Amino acid sequence: VIFLSDIEEFSRIFKTERYLEIGAGVNLNQLLDLGPDILPELLLQCLRRIGSHPVRNMATVGGNLGVRDKRMDLSYPLGLLDTKIEIRSIVHPAVAHWVSWNQLVGEYQQEKKGPAVLISRIRLPENEWNIHFYRKTSYKEPSGSDRRTVFCGLARLFKDTLEEIRFLCGSELSGSFRDKNLESALSGRRIPLPRKEKESILAAMKKKLDDNDFERDTFLSLMEEFLDTIQEYFYNSSGL
Ligand SMILES: Cc1cc2nc3c(=O)[nH]c(=O)nc-3n(C[C@H](O)[C@H](O)[C@H](O)COP(=O)(O)OP(=O)(O)OC[C@H]3O[C@@H](n4cnc5c(N)ncnc54)[C@H](O)[C@@H]3O)c2cc1C
């Protein structure tokens, strides 16, 4: 038995100029209470859509990330925000090291084959994005069970230049899609994007997405909405 309360960082929230550190025992309402001055808007948008108030009082950061057979909602924005995760071996909990989200999923949680690890805290780098886009959709499968899909987008605009863009979409069962080549191809472009450029980006994304009709169409329309949101932000901030 491991007494998590013995690990000091487990319930602590700590902010420096470069990062925000959150203990894995912090519950989702405590996170929400940090508000937009401290927490990236993408994460706030995600948290608001997780369960009800009483559920968020019970659910912890570690518990949401620790579910091994399904991808829960927090993992999407945390992955996109380059969050580092501190893990400890169950056998030697005094020994800790930091891993990326991909390492956690790939090496430790893959199909329950990796060694069980304890998540003790997460570290979010300083927020440097001015456009945060989060959409969660639910649909009923022919079998009658509910399925969630999530689309997350981040963008940083300087004047009329899209300095950097990241986007990720996925569902709890079918894994996630992120295309860093497409992100690089978009970074540095001028906003507003000409209609033809927008169409060619959507066509490139369509080619890469799986042939899963519902999810592919949903993700493509959310990508279009994300690009429109960037455009809208540009018009609002430039007063055009
Ligand atoms: C009605 C309801 C609606 C919900 N809706 C949503 C939703 O819309 N979106 C969403 O994302 N989630 C949703 N959840 C899930 C919820 O957010 C929690 O993630 C989930 O209930 C786990 O709760 P917990 O934190 O108490 O973890 P636990 O139940 O204690 O643990 C869950 C798993 O994580 C492991 N674990 C716990 N802590 C750690 C740790 N520190 N390190 C490693 N592994 C750990 C446990 O061993 C266990 O396998 C919902 C839950 C309920 C009950």
The ligand as an ORCA input file, in Angstrom:
! r2SCAN-3c Opt
* xyz 0 1
  C     -20.578     10.386    -13.942
  C     -19.157     10.547    -14.430
  C     -18.934     11.301    -15.565
  C     -17.624     11.468    -16.043
  N     -17.413     12.207    -17.162
  C     -16.152     12.350    -17.615
  C     -15.899     13.119    -18.780
  O     -16.794     13.667    -19.423
  N     -14.602     13.224    -19.199
  C     -13.550     12.628    -18.520
  O     -12.405     12.769    -18.918
  N     -13.788     11.907    -17.414
  C     -15.037     11.748    -16.961
  N     -15.241     11.003    -15.839
  C     -14.075     10.366    -15.188
  C     -13.521     11.244    -14.058
  O     -13.090     12.495    -14.572
  C     -12.319     10.593    -13.363
  O     -11.201     10.629    -14.204
  C     -12.519      9.163    -13.014
  O     -13.746      9.033    -12.365
  C     -11.350      8.693    -12.129
  O     -11.553      9.246    -10.863
  P     -10.424      9.367     -9.744
  O      -9.632     10.592     -9.964
  O     -11.099      9.236     -8.425
  O      -9.435      8.160    -10.001
  P      -9.548      6.677     -9.495
  O     -10.918      6.128     -9.751
  O      -9.000      6.597     -8.117
  O      -8.499      5.999    -10.476
  C      -8.750      5.804    -11.856
  C      -7.589      4.968    -12.405
  O      -6.398      5.753    -12.371
  C      -5.417      5.143    -11.539
  N      -4.795      6.225    -10.780
  C      -5.375      7.046     -9.861
  N      -4.469      7.940     -9.407
  C      -3.304      7.662    -10.041
  C      -2.001      8.222     -9.991
  N      -1.708      9.248     -9.204
  N      -1.044      7.677    -10.780
  C      -1.313      6.636    -11.610
  N      -2.539      6.064    -11.703
  C      -3.509      6.575    -10.935
  C      -6.168      4.159    -10.638
  O      -5.335      3.104    -10.266
  C      -7.285      3.720    -11.561
  O      -6.840      2.730    -12.435
  C     -16.529     10.844    -15.351
  C     -16.762     10.096    -14.195
  C     -18.062      9.936    -13.735
  C     -18.272      9.122    -12.485
*
